[in-house]
Amino acid sequence: MFGGIAHFSQGEIMALWSVLGTAVVGLLYAGFLMGQVLRENRGTPEMIRISDSIKSGSNAYLYRQFKAIALLILILTAALYFTAGEQHIALGRACAFLMGSIFSATVGCVGMNLAVRGNVRVAAAADRKSFSSALKIAYRTGTVTGMLTDGLGLLGGTLIFMIYGEKAYEVLLGFGFGGTLLALFMRVGGGIYTKAADVGADLVGKIEKNIPEDDPRNAATIADNVGDNVGDCAGMAADIFESYEVTMVSAMILGWASFGHKGVIFPLLVRAIGVISSIIGTYAVKTSEEVRNAMKAINVGFIMSATISIVGFVLVGLFYLKFPDHPQLPFMFSFGIPGLDMRPVWTTMVGIFLAITINRLTEYFTDTHKPPVQSVAESCQTGHATNIITGLAVGLESTVWAICVIAISILVSAFIYHGTNPTFIAYGVAMSGIGLLTLTGNNISMDVFGPVADNANGIGEMAHLHKDARQILADLDAVGNTTKAITKGVAIASAVVAAISLFNAYITDIGNITNQTYAAIASTLSISNHNVFVGLLIGGAIPFLFSSLTIKAVGRAAFLIVKEVRIQLQDKEIWEGKKLPDYARVVSICTAAAQKELIRPGLLAILMPLLVGFLLKKEALGGFLAGMILSGQLLAVFMANAGGAWDNAKKLIEDGLYGGKGSEAHKAAVTGDTVGDPLKDTAGPALNPLIKVMNMVALLAIPLVVRYENSPNVLWISAALGVILLFVLLHNPKPVKEMSAVQ
């Protein structure tokens, strides 16, 4: 069964089995933490009732989503069988695609289900115990999802390599594509759901009726809390999982081309070290009642994991990265040891430092204690417009610093391999991506912590907990907004690094198919070639079109929610609190709208690379990928950080600044928050899987593009398909019609 590693040394075979064992340890740790969380107290009967409503709505949404996309997954599984020449590779790729899809769905489902069980326990801990207990439960709830991502991602990649050996990268394309595609659907659908409910609840509740965010009279409150789970928990978990897979795929493809099997085994060993360091670092996250600094505790755990990882992969490099046939390298790359090549270690370290820098940078632009968010809050004193203007400026500025940091990391990785061929340089960039996501366990723990704290805060308000408990939950919620923004920043950076690596793999694949050198293929991708330039323009425009589709979808769905909440609040008994609103109806409207709006962004992501390749040839497809990577990164960072700044500025004012809740400044802050919601939680995060889906589609389709790019029949079929896609994308359904259909 594991014939792919039969010719490796005994030590390498043992190392691979150790990596596999580490993946299992990560999954067992997730189970251990799950048991810890579930043993915690659930609080009062009222808290349990609210939590059960959120859980029921979340599961209903995911069931409907998986039911909607199951047929597409099966069709694509069959289609992938025909994208490879050799039968055993074709079968492996199809099965790997299915496995990647199932693993991604598992991470999302299990993570979400634990989140909806953990939120009520966090609220109960704040009510009965302390700040430190609530923090610990919320963070460990998120860690379960993080370790599932680590464990399943490492398990799948290692198993495929052990079975297929040097042919593993061809099968891994299917594994990466499966995780990426499902993440796109979960990110888009969940994002539309969560922000439609959130915007609808805020506009009617806070602005029109001047009632608290999670007032039980507001029919959208349960849907809002459901949305936090299907969007931020399930969606983000699947998103980071596919980043984890795709960076592994690109590193293994380029590692084999540069260093042979050692270039593949080393990133697997680095990932295994990351699992162990994440276990230690996440378990260390705690604070005291005197300090009550959740952000500091989370940062301490992250730095601890980073330090352990760096020490671990330096030691692995010293013992494993020895190549007797290599020329002697400078001391900084070999420590004077003949045959030692530490360059993969240093490029991995670049990724670790990139993750830390992105964390600090995103924290600066979205933390309530930092000048950017404080400036947004201050601007609310002069009205809605100045709040929007300041938030836009903060988001725009943040993109510049983020892309500079990513550019510097790529330049440093390239410098480390200065003087070698482009494949080695590409491998260095890919290894920085491996380093960036080495601490995936920590990153997802931070991300899921956000919606768990948000839900706990909502439950606390709806269940009328005492003032001290509410303040604990509000403080955790504000920190959660920052941690969510941080993980979005890491996800965006990983998308760019992975996409650059996949872009190099794209060039390598064309060379293998056409029997040309890397340099010869790369020379055809100059922007002086009009086809490449046209592809660049189209690729640069796609993230804007994709964002437009998802933001419009939120607007249409929010329209339905606003109308429904207004209608229900006209009932005198609901307004006086004598009976509960019809929460289930709002959940149903959100679910139906999200599933309906999912189709067009999904078609755009899958079909656009194919149409560019078949209509404008492989060179234009290369330009398309380059343009899409650049504009996608800039747009994603802008939307994530602007939205995060608006949200936390609102929380500053709700804590009593500039008049507090109900003031004119607060109303302006709510407007900024509702504008930022679809940016930071729908369109922005969905650009991460979009970038990688399009890269994976291009890699899988390039053999067909090369074969049929001069076929008149394929050209006409592609043109007809393009016209149909254009018609579908331009079709703009009216919310009034949708409303009548729902009713």
C-alpha positions in Angstrom: 0.0 0.0 0.0 2.8 2.4 0.9 4.9 1.6 -2.2 5.7 5.3 -2.8 8.3 5.2 0.0 9.8 1.7 -0.5 13.1 3.1 -1.8 13.6 5.6 1.0 16.1 5.0 3.9 14.9 3.4 7.1 15.2 6.7 8.9 13.1 8.5 6.4 10.4 5.8 6.6 10.4 6.1 10.4 10.2 9.9 10.1 7.1 9.7 7.8 5.4 7.3 10.2 6.2 9.7 13.0 4.6 12.5 11.0 1.5 10.3 10.5 1.5 9.6 14.3 1.8 13.3 15.1 -1.3 14.0 12.9 -3.2 11.4 15.0 -1.9 13.0 18.2 -3.3 16.3 17.0 -6.7 14.7 16.5 -6.5 13.0 19.9 -5.7 16.4 21.5 -8.7 17.9 19.8 -10.8 15.1 21.4 -9.3 15.7 24.8 -10.1 19.4 24.7 -13.6 18.7 23.4 -14.2 16.6 26.5 -12.9 19.4 28.7 -15.2 21.9 27.1 -18.3 19.7 27.2 -17.9 19.0 30.9 -18.3 22.7 31.7 -21.6 24.0 33.1 -24.3 25.2 30.6 -25.8 27.8 32.9 -29.5 28.6 33.5 -32.4 27.0 31.6 -32.9 30.3 29.7 -29.3 30.2 28.5 -29.7 26.6 27.5 -32.8 27.4 25.5 -31.1 30.2 23.6 -28.1 28.0 22.9 -30.2 25.2 21.6 -32.0 27.5 19.2 -28.6 28.7 17.8 -27.4 25.1 17.5 -30.6 24.0 15.7 -30.4 26.9 13.2 -26.7 26.3 12.6 -27.1 22.6 11.9 -30.1 23.2 9.7 -28.1 25.6 7.6 -25.1 23.3 7.1 -27.4 20.4 6.3 -29.1 22.4 3.5 -25.7 23.7 2.2 -24.1 20.2 2.0 -27.2 18.8 0.4 -27.1 21.6 -2.2 -23.4 21.1 -3.2 -23.2 17.3 -2.8 -24.1 16.6 -6.4 -21.5 19.1 -7.7 -18.8 17.4 -5.5 -19.7 14.0 -7.0 -19.7 15.4 -10.6 -16.3 17.0 -10.1 -15.0 13.8 -8.5 -15.9 12.0 -11.7 -14.5 14.8 -13.9 -11.2 14.8 -12.2 -10.7 11.2 -13.2 -10.2 12.4 -16.7 -7.6 15.1 -16.0 -4.7 12.7 -15.6 -3.1 10.4 -18.1 -2.2 7.3 -15.9 -5.2 5.4 -14.6 -3.9 5.0 -11.0 -3.0 8.7 -10.8 -6.5 9.6 -12.2 -8.2 7.4 -9.7 -6.0 8.7 -6.9 -6.7 12.3 -7.9 -10.5 11.8 -7.9 -10.4 10.0 -4.5 -8.1 12.7 -3.1 -10.5 15.4 -4.2 -13.3 13.6 -2.4 -11.2 13.1 0.7 -10.2 16.8 0.7 -13.8 17.8 0.4 -14.8 15.5 3.2 -12.0 16.6 5.5 -12.8 20.3 4.9 -16.5 19.7 5.6 -15.5 17.7 8.8 -13.4 20.6 10.1 -16.2 23.1 9.4 -19.0 20.9 10.9 -17.2 19.6 14.0 -15.7 23.0 14.7 -19.1 24.8 14.3 -20.9 22.2 16.5 -18.4 22.6 19.3 -18.6 26.4 19.0 -22.4 26.4 19.5 -21.9 24.2 22.5 -19.0 26.2 23.9 -20.6 29.6 23.7 -23.2 28.9 26.4 -20.5 27.5 28.6 -18.4 30.6 28.2 -21.4 32.7 29.2 -22.0 30.5 32.2 -18.3 30.7 33.3 -18.5 34.5 33.1 -21.7 34.4 35.2 -20.6 31.9 37.9 -16.8 31.9 37.8 -14.4 34.5 36.4 -12.8 36.2 33.4 -10.0 33.7 33.3 -12.4 30.7 33.2 -14.4 32.2 30.4 -11.3 33.0 28.4 -9.9 29.5 28.8 -13.2 27.8 27.7 -13.6 30.1 24.7 -10.0 29.7 23.5 -10.0 25.9 24.0 -13.3 25.6 22.1 -11.4 27.3 19.2 -8.4 25.1 19.6 -10.5 22.0 18.9 -11.1 23.3 15.4 -7.5 24.3 15.0 -6.1 20.9 15.9 -8.7 19.2 13.6 -7.3 21.3 10.8 -3.7 20.5 11.7 -4.4 16.8 12.2 -6.6 16.1 9.1 -4.4 18.3 6.8 -1.2 16.6 7.8 -2.8 13.1 7.8 -4.2 13.5 4.2 -1.0 15.0 2.7 1.3 12.4 4.4 -0.8 9.4 3.4 -0.9 10.5 -0.2 2.8 11.0 -0.3 3.5 7.6 1.3 1.3 5.8 -1.2 2.3 7.7 -4.4 5.9 8.8 -3.7 7.3 11.0 -6.6 3.9 11.0 -8.3 2.2 12.3 -5.1 2.0 16.0 -6.3 -0.3 14.9 -9.1 -2.7 13.4 -6.7 -2.3 16.2 -4.1 -3.7 18.6 -6.7 -7.0 16.8 -6.2 -6.7 16.9 -2.4 -6.0 20.6 -2.4 -8.8 21.4 -4.9 -11.4 19.5 -2.8 -10.6 21.4 0.3 -10.4 24.7 -1.5 -13.6 24.4 -3.4 -15.6 23.4 -0.3 -14.0 26.2 1.6 -15.2 28.7 -1.1 -18.8 27.5 -0.8 -18.8 27.5 3.0 -17.1 30.9 3.1 -19.5 32.5 0.6 -22.7 30.9 1.8 -21.8 31.3 5.5 -20.7 34.9 5.0 -23.9 35.9 3.2 -26.0 34.3 5.9 -24.2 35.8 8.9 -24.0 39.4 7.5 -27.6 39.4 6.3 -28.8 38.6 9.7 -26.3 40.9 11.5 -27.0 43.9 9.3 -30.8 43.3 9.5 -30.7 43.0 13.3 -28.6 46.1 13.7 -30.5 48.4 11.4 -33.9 47.7 12.9 -32.8 47.1 16.5 -30.1 49.6 17.2 -30.9 52.4 14.8 -34.7 52.3 14.3 -35.9 51.0 17.7 -32.9 51.9 19.9 -32.8 48.5 21.6 -29.7 46.5 22.6 -27.9 44.3 20.0 -29.2 41.0 21.3 -32.5 42.1 22.6 -34.8 39.0 22.6 -37.6 41.0 21.0 -35.5 41.3 17.8 -36.5 38.4 15.6 -33.0 38.4 13.9 -31.0 37.8 17.0 -30.9 34.0 16.8 -30.2 34.2 13.1 -27.3 36.6 13.9 -25.8 34.2 16.4 -26.3 31.3 14.0 -24.5 33.3 11.3 -21.5 33.8 13.5 -21.1 30.0 13.6 -21.8 29.1 10.0 -19.7 32.1 8.7 -16.8 32.5 11.1 -16.5 29.0 12.6 -17.4 26.7 9.8 -16.4 29.0 7.0 -13.0 30.2 8.4 -12.1 26.7 9.5 -12.6 25.3 6.0 -10.7 28.4 4.6 -7.6 27.9 6.7 -7.8 24.1 6.2 -7.6 24.6 2.4 -4.7 27.1 2.9 -3.0 24.4 4.9 -3.5 21.9 2.1 -2.6 24.2 -0.8 0.7 25.4 0.8 1.6 21.8 1.4 0.7 20.9 -2.2 2.9 23.7 -3.7 5.8 22.9 -1.4 5.7 19.2 -2.3 5.5 19.9 -6.0 8.4 22.3 -6.0 10.3 20.4 -3.3 10.5 17.3 -5.5 11.6 19.4 -8.5 14.4 21.0 -6.5 15.6 18.7 -3.7 14.0 15.4 -4.6 12.2 13.4 -1.9 14.0 15.4 0.9 12.4 18.5 -0.4 9.0 16.8 0.2 9.7 15.2 3.5 11.1 18.3 5.1 7.9 20.4 4.9 6.0 17.4 6.3 8.4 17.3 9.2 8.0 21.1 9.7 4.2 20.7 9.8 4.5 17.9 12.4 6.6 20.1 14.6 4.0 22.8 14.2 1.3 20.4 15.5 3.4 19.7 18.7 4.2 23.4 19.2 0.5 24.4 18.7 -0.5 21.8 21.3 1.9 23.3 23.9 1.2 27.0 23.0 -2.6 26.8 22.9 -2.7 24.9 26.2 -0.6 27.7 27.8 -3.2 30.4 27.1 -4.5 31.7 30.4 -4.7 34.9 32.4 -5.4 35.9 36.0 -8.3 37.9 37.5 -5.9 40.7 38.4 -4.5 41.1 34.9 -7.6 40.3 32.7 -5.6 40.8 29.5 -7.0 38.2 27.0 -4.9 39.6 24.0 -1.7 39.3 26.0 -2.4 35.8 27.0 -3.2 34.8 23.4 0.0 36.5 22.1 2.1 34.7 24.8 0.8 31.3 23.6 1.5 32.2 20.0 5.1 33.4 20.7 5.7 30.2 22.7 4.5 28.0 19.8 6.6 30.0 17.3 9.7 29.6 19.5 9.3 25.9 19.8 8.7 25.5 16.1 11.8 27.5 15.2 14.0 25.4 17.5 12.4 22.2 16.2 12.8 22.7 12.5 16.4 24.1 12.9 17.3 20.8 14.7 15.6 18.8 12.0 17.4 20.7 9.3 20.8 20.1 10.9 20.3 16.4 11.0 18.3 15.8 7.8 19.2 18.4 5.1 22.6 16.9 4.1 23.4 16.4 0.5 26.8 14.8 -0.2 26.8 15.9 -3.8 26.1 19.6 -3.0 28.9 22.2 -3.4 30.0 23.9 -0.2 27.6 26.7 0.7 28.4 29.9 2.6 28.7 29.5 6.4 25.2 31.0 7.1 23.6 28.2 5.0 25.8 25.3 6.1 27.5 26.2 9.4 30.7 24.9 7.8 29.4 21.4 7.6 30.1 19.7 4.2 26.9 18.9 2.2 24.6 20.7 4.8 21.9 22.9 3.2 20.0 25.0 5.7 18.3 27.2 3.1 14.9 25.5 3.5 15.1 26.1 7.2 15.8 29.8 6.8 12.9 30.3 4.3 10.6 28.5 6.7 11.7 30.9 9.4 10.8 33.8 7.1 7.3 32.4 7.1 7.2 32.3 10.9 8.3 35.9 11.1 5.8 36.8 8.4 3.0 35.3 10.5 4.1 37.2 13.6 4.4 40.5 11.7 1.0 40.1 10.0 -0.5 39.4 13.5 1.0 42.6 15.0 0.1 44.7 11.9 -3.5 43.6 11.8 -3.8 44.0 15.6 -2.5 47.6 15.2 -5.2 48.5 12.7 -8.1 46.7 14.4 -7.4 46.8 18.2 -9.5 49.1 20.4 -6.4 50.3 22.2 -4.6 51.4 19.0 -4.8 54.8 17.2 -6.6 53.7 14.0 -9.7 52.3 15.8 -9.7 55.2 18.2 -9.6 57.6 15.3 -12.6 55.9 13.7 -14.5 56.1 17.0 -13.6 59.8 17.4 -14.9 60.5 13.9 -18.4 59.2 14.9 -18.9 62.4 16.9 -19.4 64.4 13.6 -21.7 61.9 12.0 -22.1 58.9 9.8 -20.2 60.2 6.8 -17.0 61.1 8.7 -17.1 57.6 10.3 -17.3 56.0 6.8 -14.5 58.2 5.5 -12.1 57.5 8.4 -12.8 53.7 8.3 -12.1 53.6 4.5 -8.8 55.5 5.1 -7.7 53.0 7.8 -8.5 50.0 5.5 -6.7 51.5 2.5 -3.6 52.3 4.6 -3.4 48.9 6.0 -3.2 47.3 2.6 0.0 49.1 1.8 1.8 47.9 4.9 0.5 44.3 4.5 1.7 44.0 0.9 5.0 45.5 1.8 5.5 42.9 4.5 4.6 40.1 2.1 6.8 41.5 -0.6 9.8 41.7 1.8 9.3 38.1 2.9 9.2 37.0 -0.7 12.4 39.0 -1.5 14.2 37.5 1.5 13.2 34.0 0.5 14.4 34.7 -3.0 17.7 36.2 -1.7 18.4 33.1 0.3 18.4 31.1 -3.0 20.2 33.8 -4.9 22.2 32.4 -7.8 20.2 29.2 -8.2 17.6 28.4 -10.8 14.0 29.7 -10.5 12.6 26.4 -9.2 14.8 26.6 -6.1 13.6 30.2 -5.5 10.0 29.1 -6.0 10.6 26.3 -3.4 11.9 28.9 -1.0 8.8 31.0 -1.3 6.7 27.8 -0.9 8.6 27.0 2.3 7.9 30.5 3.7 4.2 29.5 3.1 4.8 26.3 5.1 6.3 28.4 7.9 3.4 31.0 7.8 0.9 28.2 8.5 3.1 26.1 10.8 1.0 27.6 13.7 -2.4 26.8 12.1 -3.6 25.4 15.4 -3.0 28.7 17.1 -4.4 30.8 14.2 -7.7 28.9 14.1 -7.9 28.9 17.9 -7.8 32.7 17.7 -10.3 32.9 14.9 -13.0 30.6 16.4 -12.5 32.4 19.8 -14.1 35.4 18.1 -17.5 34.1 17.3 -17.6 32.0 20.4 -17.1 35.1 22.5 -19.6 37.0 20.3 -22.2 34.3 20.8 -21.6 34.1 24.5 -22.0 37.9 24.7 -25.3 37.6 22.9 -26.5 34.8 25.2 -25.5 36.9 28.2 -27.6 39.8 27.0 -30.6 37.8 26.0 -30.5 35.8 29.3 -30.1 39.1 31.3 -26.9 38.1 33.1 -25.6 40.4 35.9 -23.5 43.5 35.0 -20.1 42.0 35.9 -20.7 38.9 33.7 -21.9 41.1 30.8 -18.7 43.2 31.1 -16.5 40.1 31.0 -18.3 38.9 27.9 -18.1 42.3 26.2 -14.4 42.5 26.8 -13.9 39.0 25.4 -16.0 40.0 22.4 -13.9 43.0 21.6 -10.7 40.9 21.8 -12.5 38.4 19.6 -13.0 41.0 16.9 -9.3 41.6 16.8 -8.3 37.9 16.8 -10.7 37.3 13.9 -9.1 40.2 12.0 -5.6 38.8 12.7 -6.5 35.3 11.4 -8.1 36.9 8.3 -4.8 38.7 7.7 -2.8 35.4 8.0 -5.3 33.7 5.7 -4.9 36.4 3.1 -1.1 36.4 3.3 -1.1 32.6 3.0 -3.3 32.8 -0.1 -0.9 35.1 -1.8 2.2 33.0 -0.9 0.5 29.8 -1.9 -0.8 31.4 -5.1 2.8 32.5 -6.0 4.1 29.0 -5.4 1.2 27.5 -7.5 2.0 30.1 -10.2 5.5 28.7 -10.4 4.1 25.2 -10.4 1.9 26.3 -13.3 5.0 27.3 -15.3 6.7 24.0 -14.4 3.7 22.0 -15.5 3.6 23.7 -18.9 7.3 23.0 -19.3 6.7 19.3 -18.5 3.8 19.1 -21.0 5.5 20.9 -23.8 9.1 19.7 -23.1 10.4 23.3 -22.7 12.6 24.8 -20.0 11.3 26.9 -17.2 13.0 29.9 -18.6 11.5 29.4 -22.0 8.0 29.3 -20.6 8.5 32.2 -18.2 9.7 34.4 -21.1 6.4 33.9 -22.9 4.6 35.5 -19.9 5.9 39.0 -20.4 3.3 41.8 -20.3 4.7 42.9 -23.7 2.6 40.0 -25.0 -0.8 41.4 -25.6 -2.5 38.2 -24.6 -0.7 38.1 -21.3 -1.6 41.8 -20.7 -5.3 41.2 -21.5 -5.2 38.2 -19.1 -3.6 40.4 -16.4 -6.4 43.0 -16.8 -9.2 40.4 -16.6 -7.6 38.7 -13.6 -7.2 42.0 -11.8 -10.9 42.7 -12.4 -12.3 39.3 -11.2 -11.9 39.9 -7.4 -13.9 43.2 -7.8 -16.7 41.4 -9.7 -16.6 38.6 -7.1 -16.8 41.1 -4.2 -19.7 42.9 -5.9 -21.6 39.7 -6.3 -21.2 38.7 -2.6 -21.8 42.2 -1.2 -25.0 42.6 -3.4 -26.1 39.2 -2.1 -25.8 40.4 1.5 -27.7 43.6 0.6 -30.6 41.6 -0.9 -30.7 39.1 1.9 -30.5 41.9 4.5 -33.4 43.6 2.8 -35.5 40.6 3.5 -34.4 40.5 7.2 -35.1 44.2 7.8 -38.6 43.8 6.3 -39.3 40.7 8.4 -38.0 42.2 11.7 -40.1 45.3 11.2 -43.2 43.3 10.6 -42.7 41.2 13.7 -42.0 44.2 15.9 -45.4 45.7 14.9 -46.9 42.9 17.1 -47.6 44.7 20.4 -47.1 41.5 22.5 -43.6 40.9 21.0 -42.7 44.6 21.6 -43.8 44.4 25.2 -41.9 41.1 25.7 -45.0 39.1 26.4 -44.2 36.6 23.6 -41.2 35.6 21.7 -40.7 36.5 18.0 -40.7 33.9 15.3 -36.9 33.3 15.2 -37.2 30.3 13.0 -38.7 32.3 10.2 -35.7 34.7 10.0 -33.3 31.7 10.1 -35.3 30.1 7.2 -35.1 33.3 5.2 -31.4 33.7 5.8 -30.7 30.1 4.8 -32.8 30.2 1.6 -31.2 33.5 0.5 -27.6 32.3 1.2 -28.0 29.1 -0.7 -29.6 30.9 -3.7 -26.9 33.6 -3.8 -24.1 31.0 -3.6 -24.5 29.9 -7.3 -23.1 32.8 -9.2 -19.8 33.4 -7.2 -19.2 29.6 -7.4 -19.6 29.5 -11.2 -17.3 32.5 -11.6 -14.5 30.9 -9.6 -14.6 27.6 -11.4 -15.4 28.7 -15.0 -13.4 31.9 -15.4 -9.9 30.3 -15.5 -11.1 27.7 -18.0 -12.6 30.3 -20.3 -9.5 32.5 -20.3 -7.3 29.5 -21.0 -9.4 28.1 -23.9 -10.2 31.5 -25.4 -6.9 33.4 -24.9 -4.5 30.5 -24.6 -2.1 29.4 -21.8 -0.1 32.7 -21.7 -3.2 34.7 -21.0 -4.1 32.3 -18.3 -0.7 33.0 -16.7 -1.4 36.8 -16.8 -4.9 36.2 -15.5 -3.5 34.4 -12.4 -1.0 37.1 -11.7 -3.5 39.9 -11.9 -6.0 38.0 -9.7 -3.4 37.4 -7.0 -2.4 41.1 -6.8 -5.8 42.7 -6.8 -7.3 39.9 -4.6 -4.7 40.5 -1.9 -5.1 44.2 -1.8 -8.9 44.1 -1.8 -9.1 41.4 0.8 -6.8 43.2 3.3 -8.7 46.5 2.8 -12.1 45.0 3.4 -11.0 42.9 6.4 -9.2 45.7 8.3 -11.7 48.5 7.4 -14.6 46.2 8.6 -12.7 45.3 11.8 -11.9 48.9 12.6 -15.5 50.0 12.2 -16.7 47.1 14.4 -14.4 47.8 17.2 -15.0 51.6 17.0 -18.6 50.7 17.7 -17.7 48.6 20.7 -15.6 51.5 22.1 -18.6 53.8 22.0 -20.9 51.1 23.4 -18.5 50.9 26.4 -19.4 54.5 27.2 -17.1 56.6 24.9 -18.6 59.8 23.3 -22.0 59.3 24.8 -22.3 55.5 24.8 -25.2 53.5 23.6 -28.1 55.4 22.0 -26.1 58.5 21.3 -25.8 60.1 17.9 -22.1 58.9 17.8 -23.3 55.4 18.5 -25.8 55.5 15.6 -23.0 56.7 13.3 -20.8 53.8 14.6 -23.6 51.3 13.9 -23.8 52.6 10.3 -20.0 52.0 9.9 -20.3 48.6 11.4 -23.1 47.5 9.1 -21.2 48.9 6.1 -18.1 47.0 7.2 -19.9 43.7 8.0 -20.2 42.3 4.4 -16.7 43.5 3.7 -14.9 41.9 6.7 -17.0 38.7 7.0 -18.3 38.0 3.5 -16.4 39.4 0.5 -13.0 39.9 2.1 -12.5 36.4 3.6 -14.1 34.7 0.5 -11.3 36.2 -1.7 -8.8 33.8 0.0 -10.3 30.6 -1.3 -11.2 32.3 -4.6 -7.5 33.0 -5.3 -6.6 29.4 -4.6 -9.6 27.8 -6.4 -8.7 29.7 -9.6 -5.0 28.6 -9.2 -6.0 25.0 -8.6 -8.4 25.0 -11.6 -5.7 26.4 -13.8 -3.2 23.7 -12.7 -5.7 20.9 -13.2 -6.9 22.3 -16.6 -3.5 23.2 -18.1 -3.0 19.8 -19.9 -6.4 20.3 -21.6 -5.6 24.0 -22.4 -2.3 23.1 -24.1 -4.0 20.3 -26.0 -7.0 22.1 -27.2 -6.0 25.8 -27.3 -5.9 25.8 -31.1 -9.1 23.8 -31.6 -11.8 25.9 -33.4 -14.6 23.7 -31.9 -13.3 24.2 -28.3 -13.0 27.9 -29.1 -16.6 28.2 -30.1 -17.9 26.1 -27.2 -15.9 28.3 -24.8 -17.2 31.5 -26.4 -20.8 30.2 -26.0 -20.2 29.2 -22.4 -18.7 32.6 -21.7 -21.8 34.3 -23.1 -24.0 32.2 -20.8 -21.8 32.9 -17.8 -22.0 36.6 -18.6 -25.8 36.5 -18.7 -25.9 34.7 -15.4 -23.5 37.1 -13.7 -25.4 40.2 -15.0 -28.8 38.9 -13.9 -29.7 41.0 -10.9 -32.7 39.6 -9.0 -34.9 42.1 -7.1 -35.3 41.7 -3.4 -39.0 42.5 -3.6 -39.6 39.5 -5.8 -37.5 37.3 -3.5 -39.6 38.6 -0.6 -42.8 37.5 -2.2 -41.3 34.2 -3.1 -40.3 33.6 0.5 -43.7 34.5 1.8 
